[in-house]
Amino acid sequence: MLKPLEKCAVQPYFSNRVQLADLIEWVLRQIGPAQLLVSTFSTSEAFLRRLNRLKKTGLVKGCGLFCDLRAARKTKSLYFFIKSVCDRVCLCENHSKVVILTNSNFCVAIVTSQNQTRGDRYECGIVTTDPYTTASLLKGFREMSLKSVSLDDILDISRNN
C-alpha cells in the first residue's frame, strides 16, 4: 500500500487495514533503530505490547509518550507497563496523534487519526520524511512538553497526599 520511504517523501493512507503499530514497525524496518516521540489522546495495553516487542529487538531505542489529562486514570492504571516501554510519560491537554521516529540519518513523522487502539475502522493519515513538516511537528512536541506534567510527578503527588 505504501512505497518505501526513500521513494516518496509524503504518503497518505486511508484504510481499515492499516494499524499504527504496523506503520511504526514498517518505518523502523526501513530506517533502523530510532527514538520515538508519541502523542495520543489515550494509549492501550496492546499498543504498548507492540512497542515493547520492538524495544526488545533493539529497534526502539527510547520513547517519550504524551497523553491527554482526561485519560490520566487509564494511563495511571498502565503505569508500570508504560514505564517498561517509555522513558518519559507526560500528561497535557492533547488530542493530537503523531509519532516521530528519529535517528542519526532519518526523521520520519506519522500523523494519524487513530488512537493507540486496535480496530477495524477506517483511519487516515500521512507518513512523511519532509524536513519542513517533521521540524514543525518536533516544534509542536517541544511546545507541548512545556505545558505538560510528568506522570511520575503526578503519582508522587498522589502518594504523598
Residue, then its C-alpha position, 0 to 999 in steps of 0.5 A: m500500500l505504501k512505497p518505501l520511504e526513500k521513494c516518496a517523501v509524503q504518503p497518505y493512507f486511508s484504510n481499515r487495514v492499516q494499524l499504527a503499530d504496523l506503520i511504526e514497525w514498517v518505518l523502523r524496518q526501513i530506517g533502523p533503530a530510532q527514538l520515538l516521540v508519541s502523542t495520543f489522546s489515550t494509549s492501550e495495553a496492546f499498543l504498548r505490547r507492540l512497542n515493547r516487542l520492538k524495544k526488545t529487538g533493539l529497534v526502539k531505542g527510547c520513547g517519550l509518550f504524551c497523553d491527554l489529562r482526561a485519560a490520566r486514570k487509564t494511563k495511571s492504571l498502565y503505569f508500570f507497563i508504560k514505564s517498561v516501554c517509555d522513558r518519559v510519560c507526560l500528561c497535557e491537554n492533547h488530542s493530537k496523534v503523531v509519532i516521530l521516529t528519529n535517528s542519526n540519518f532519518c526523521v520520519a513523522i506519522v500523523t494519524s487519526q487513530n488512537q493507540t487502539r486496535g480496530d477495524r475502522y477506517e483511519c487516515g493519515i500521512v507518513t512523511t520524511d519532509p524536513y519542513t513538516t517533521a521540524s514543525l511537528l518536533k516544534g509542536f512536541r517541544e511546545m507541548s512538553l512545556k505545558s505538560v506534567s510528568l506522570d511520575d510527578i503526578l503519582d508522587i503527588s498522589r502518594n504523598n497526599 
